[in-house]
Amino acid sequence: MSAGTEGEHTSRGAGVSRQPAPHHKHPPYVTVAVWLLIVTIAEVIWALLPINDLIMVPILLIMMALKALGVVGWYMHLKSDSRVFTYLASGPFLISVGLIIVLFTLFGGFAERFF
């Protein structure tokens, strides 16, 4: 065989396939960004409505949690990672939400209504 034949070509590749790598589907970043924008606009509109704090605050906390899950799940890629990383991210989040509720109850609007 001569220098430019198939035998030389396969010895250089050493069994490596020259097929293109499979295309990985990327998360819908624009869709998630639009979803986060819609939830943010809903939060601002909800906060401007003349509604009792006992109704307004829990709904705002739920919207906050939805946005946090959107950011953590898609932009930090926790949706496709190990569950350990999800627990490491959600544990402090739940503690901070609980702390916000406790502090708001002690020093915020709930204290005057219940005591």
PEBEL-V741357 format. One line per field, one symbol per residue. phi: phi as a letter, one per 20 degrees, with the letter a starting at -180 (. if undefined). psi: psi as a letter, one per 30 degrees, with the letter a starting at -180 (. if undefined). burial: + if it has 9 or more other C-alpha atoms within 8 Angstrom, else -. Layout:
phi=???
psi=???
burial=???
This chain:
phi=.efdefgfffffflnefefffffefeffgffffffffffffffffffefedgffeffffffffffffffffffdfelffdeffgffffeegfffffffffffffffddffffeed
psi=llfgaeeeefeefhgkkgkkkkkkkklieeeeeeeeeeeeeeeeeeffkilkefeeeeeeeeeeeeeeeeeeeefggfefalfeeeefefeeeeeeeeeeeeeeeefaffefef.
burial=-------+++---------------------+---+--++--+--+---------+---++-+---+--+++++--++------++--+-------+-----+++--++++----
